[in-house]
Amino acid sequence: MSVAAYCIFCYRQIGTSSPATKTHLPWNDIRKIAKVTGSLILGGFVFITYEVLSLKKLLQIDTQAIHQEKLKSYVYVRTTSLNPSEYQGITYQARREIHKAVRKILETEAKIFRRPFNEQFSTFDGEDHECALWLLLKRSQSEDKEVRLQAVQDLANNSHWHDYQYGTVAQTCDQRTAIGLARSKDIDLRFFLPPPPMPKIKNDYPIEDELRLLLVSLPQTDLDPCVQYFTSLALRESSQTLAAQRGGLWCFGGNGLPYCETLSKIPSETVELFCLQALVQHSKVPSHCDKIEAKGGLQLLQRIYQLRKDSAKIQRNIIRIIGNMALDERLHSSIVRAGWVSVLAEVMKSPHVIQSSHASRALANLDRDTVKEKYPDGVYVLHPQYRSSQPIRADILFVHGLLGAAFKTWRQQDIDRHLDKKASEGEEDYSQCWPKTWLASDCPALRIISVEYDTHLSDWKAKCPVEAHRKSIAYRSNELLDKLRAAGIGDRPLVWVSHSMGGLLVKKMLVDASKNPEMDKIVNNTRGIIFYSVPHHGSQLAEYSINARYLLFPSVEVKELSKDSPALKELNDDFLSFAKDKKFSVLSFAETLPTHIGSMIKLHVVPLESAKLGIGDLIPVDVNHLNICKPRKKDAFLYQRTLKFIQDVLAQELGD
């Protein structure tokens, strides 16, 4: 405006200084006006340009510094390359525009001809390193199952991404993808969001009080007697602990409180364990799982899990509860939102087979994309515990015996370092569970399952003394058969492996299944059975326990092992009659050495004549009753003969 005003002023001066009769301006005056106006315009332009460039320089941001800051952050929807030449220039912009145009043409063509649109073209206008991530994320949510599973596998195989890229996947993927990643072998834990932060609680409001309130809120009527027993036990011990805290003394009433067993334990942790054992029983009831979730039980369990990282038993009980709740697909979203997927993925990496197997069971129950079976409480998959492209050809089922367990029964024989220095040198190769390590590596096409149930020598140690009939072989047979069918046992060729009383349970299950049309598959697909020191005709342990009944109070399962028991004879006859008709293979091992029971007693638990079934091969082995199912080494006769039997009876399925 100032330049224009000055020009008008100059025109007026020139116009007034000239004679009125003169109509044409002299050339000298025009040149003067042009010089003044041109210099002003040029100067103004130079000034404005200088100011703009200065302002731009002041406002310019170092993009390299921004990118370095981005790498420190958690999640970004988009990222830029560090190399400016990749995203500047006419060539790059032209390529992006061409890709957009091609994509629109292909989309239109797909709509016109009603053909599926190749989703690769949907990200052609993005950077290469970002295209891969977002393309895999999109594919992981595809309706096509094969595409979805391949995308999850490709995501899991990436190990070269930056932290923010793993974080992008963690926040963007759906629960199905997160569960699939958690069940992928050697997965990077950066793929998972940490559990959500828990609200702070008052110091004077202990965790056991919250557990007690949760138990009180659950249904208390029309319950299974064992559920009632565990619940009342937990509530009683909680109340006694509160009274003891107020009085400054520990209380030894009620169940005796295991505080007196070891005074080094903190009472609150012991009470928490009582409450968690009660919750385990409640979690076996589907309707109670809904109540646990509605009352914030998943979040409470998460808090206890984080607080008790030093207690493997507490954490194991919590994961067991999560595994039971995961049997109900309606609760999967709640379990994922409570942050349990990241916890389970971490526990899967545990070197302890018990911990990792509990986590594996919970994740298998959550994974409905690749696992059609469901694994009830006490049924554990030892192999495969991760997603695998290896097809499963057959099942191997391990059933432990008296005082046994799903994992410890099948460990490698314990090594005495003083007696065997060479063996102790190779201790790092010691197997906590040889079916999971040795058998899985020798026969990767097998699904290996181990079951667990409570057994006791004496009713003094019974976990649920309310109903004795629960511990009978007949009751356990029906209970386990239902669980095994839910786990898909019978859908493939099957080999049973049993130790001690577990062999009697296997025989009872097969006899019962042969009388039930719904269980026909289990009988028809049985290819063979291995018996490790099974007392087909009774055990001396039962005779000893009954003679000392005033001291031991022998349990129901021990009483059933009495020598020449009518029930055992009937079971053996029923089994032999249908086993000979089915013509499946049988291999029996028998102990030849006595077993130390305590420090004073040596007992030949299952004599050779009792281990003799009447069909199949019987092989005596120079070990005691406890070690008959625990091979000393992988190349030991006991394992190699077991492996050969499995490979022979499943030769068609394994392709040998």
Disulfide bonds with the S-S distance in Angstrom:
Cys226-Cys464 1.74
